[in-house]
Each structure stands twice: as structure tokens, then as C-alpha cells.
Amino acid sequence: MKTLMLSTLTLFLFMTPVWTDEDIENLCHDPAALAQWEEMNEKHPDDLNIQNLHALRIGLCEKIDRGDIGVADGIAIFEAMRSATVNRAFQRRLQEHNDLDL
């Protein structure tokens, strides 16, 4: 299991986008995406995973708007962090479940 997670993390760390910024849509200012994030914030104000990802999204969108990074790079960074966050939450729940079985 650890080998699989390490392999996945390594893949995300060294993965470069195969698309260009012209090929993808910048959703930073998309009203539906903004509304979805605001809804998640309202429903889960104490969920630090959601808060972390939302803060990352805001920061990445700011960097994209300033031209510091491209949209493709912003998406790759966000998706790597989202995947790591989901994996961490899964591992935490798995450990809690295993602790209950002891």
C-alpha cells in the first residue's frame, strides 16, 4: 500500500501537463465554479481539507491572473494537492478503522 501511494505521489510530482493553456478553459472566474466552492465553504466551515483546497485555488487563480503561472500548471498543482488530500483522508480513516479493530 505504501509503495502504491509513493508511486502515485512520485507520478504527480514529476508529471507535466500534456495540454497547453490554449487547450483548456480557465475556470478561475467561472460563476458556477465560484458558487460551488462557496457552497462547500458554507456547508463545511470546519473541514480543513476543504479550506486548504479553497485557499490553494484562490492563490493559484491569483498567480494565473498575474501571469506567474499558466492555467495548465495551476491545474496540475491543484490536482496533485487534491489527490494528496484525498489520499491522506483515506489513510486516516483506514487507520482509525484499524485502531477500532484492535
N, C-alpha and C positions, 0 to 999 in steps of 0.2 A: 504494500500500500504506500509506504514512504517512497519507494522507488518510482511508482507511478506519479505521485504528487511532485517529486523532484523533477521528473522528466517533463511533466506538464508545465511547471514553473519555468524551467530552462527554455522550453519551446516559446513561451510567451515573452521571456526576457530578450531572446535573440530573434524573435520573429519581426520581420519588417513588413509593412503593408504591401500588398501586391497591387493596390489600386492607387490612383493619383487623386489629388484634391479635386480635379475637374470631373472625375468619375463619380464622386459621391456628394450627397447633399449635406450642407451644414445645418444641423438641427438646433444649433445654439439658441436661435431666436424663434424657433418654431412654436407657435402658440399651443399646440396640442402637447408637445413635449414639456414645455414650461408648466402647463396645467397639471400634467401627470406628476411631475416632481413636487409641485406644491401640494397636491393631494396626498402624496406619500408622506410628506413632511407633517401635514396636519393629522394624518391617521396614526403615525408612528413617531411622535416627537422625542421619545426616549430611546429609539433604536439607533445606536451609534453607528451601525453599519450603513444605514440609510443616510444618516447625517454626514458621514465621511464621504460617501459616494457623491452626495449632492454638493458638498463643498468642493470636491475634486472637479466635478462637472463645471461648477461656476468658475473655478480657477482656470481650467483648460479652455473654456469658452472665452475668457478674458485674454488668454495668451493667443488664441486663434484670432480674435478680433484685432489684437495689436500686431499680428503678423509674426509673432515669435515662433510659432509652430504652425504646421499645416493641419488641415482637418483630418487627414488620414493618420497623422501622428497622434493627434488628440484622441481619436477613436481607439487607436492601438493602446495608448496609455490607459484610457478609461477601462477598456475591456480587460486588460491584464489585471488591473486593480479589482474590478468587479469579480473576475474569476477567482482571484486570491481571497477576496472577502467571502465568497460563497463557499470555497473550499475550507476556509478557517471555521466558518459557522458549522459546516457539516462535520468537521473533525471534532469540534467542541461538543456537538450533540452526540456524536458517536462515543466520545469519551464519557460523557455523562451517562449514557445508556450502559456502557460497560461498567462504570462505577456502581450503578444500581444493581447489576447482576452479581457483584462480588459479595 
